């Protein structure tokens, strides 16, 4: 005897033909949730790495300001701070764009599957 499908097993429902559609939909939603979780985890990791890098550069630049002996050195260090902050903001914006694109891609795939199932049901 084969094991019941995913939903049937977890909900304790007998394996009938009507449960196959529920089971398939649950598997698709689980796969979507898994993909989104993976995407969020990767984006969070990249963002943390970018923030740590920017933090290290800022600390180094602040030391440069404290060691500066003339106004030109202080201005150069301050410019470096602004550049570091702008680069970090740009990197974060790119990461959010990539994350948004991935979410939209997952949503489009899910909608496309729903449309195909609707067409097949007719």
N, C-alpha and C positions, 0 to 999 in steps of 0.2 A: 504494500500500500504506500503510495507516495505521500509526502508531507503536504499539508495544506498550504495554500498560497500565503504570501506575506501578511496581508490584512486578516485573512481568515484565521491564521495561526495566532496573531497578536490579539485579535478581538474574540477569539473562541467561536467563530462562526463556521458552520459546516461548509465544506467545499461544494458549492453549487455554481452553476453557470452564471448566475447573477452577480456573484462575488468577484468574478474575473475582471470585470470593468473597474470595480472599486480597487481591487488589488493592483491593477496596472496603473491607475491614476495615483495611488499612494506611492508606488515605486517611482513614478515620474516626479512627484512632489519631493520625495526623499532625495532623489538625485539632484534636483534643483537646489534644495536646502544645503546639500553637501557641497555643491559647486559654489554657492554663494558664501558659505562659511570659509571655504578654501580661499576664495577671492578676498574676503575681508581680512583673513589672517595674513595673507601675503601683503596686502596694502598696509596693514598695521605695522608689519615688520619693516617694510621699506620706509614708512614714515618715521618710525623710531630710529632707524639707521641714519636717515637724513637729519633728524633733529640732533642726534648725538654728534654727528660730524659738524654741524653748524655750531653747536655748543663748544666743541673743542676749538674751532676756528675763532669764535668770539673770545674765549679765554685767552688765546694766544695774542689776539689783537689788543685786548685790554692791557696785557703785559707790555705790548709795544707802546701803547699810549703812556703808560707809567714810566717807561724807559726813554721816552722821547726827550731830546735835548733842545730842540728848536721847534717853532710853529709848523714848519713844513712836515716834519716827522709826525707830529700830532695830527695834522690834517690828513696825511696819508693813512694813518691808522684809523681815523674816524671814517674815511672813505671806504676802507676795507670792511669796517663794521656794517656800513650801509649796503655794500655789495654782498656781504654774507647773508644779511637779512633778506635782500631781494632774491638772491639765488635760492634760499630756503623756501621763500614764499612761492617762487616759480615752480620748484620741484614739488611742493605740496599740491599746487594747482594741477600740475600734470598727473599726479597720482590720483587726485579726485576725478579728473576727466577719464582716466583709464578705468577706475572703479565704476564710474557711472556708465561707461560704454559696456563694460562686462555685464552689469546688472541689466541694462537694456537688451543686450544680446540674449541673456537667459530668459528674460520676459518675452522677447520675440519668439524664441524657440518654443516656449511653453504655449504661447498663443497660436503659433503655427501648428503645433501638435493638436491642440484643441480644435482648430479649424479642420484639419484633416480627419479627425475622428468624427466631427459633425457631418462632414461630407460623406464619409463612409457609412454613417448610420442611416443616411437617407436612402 
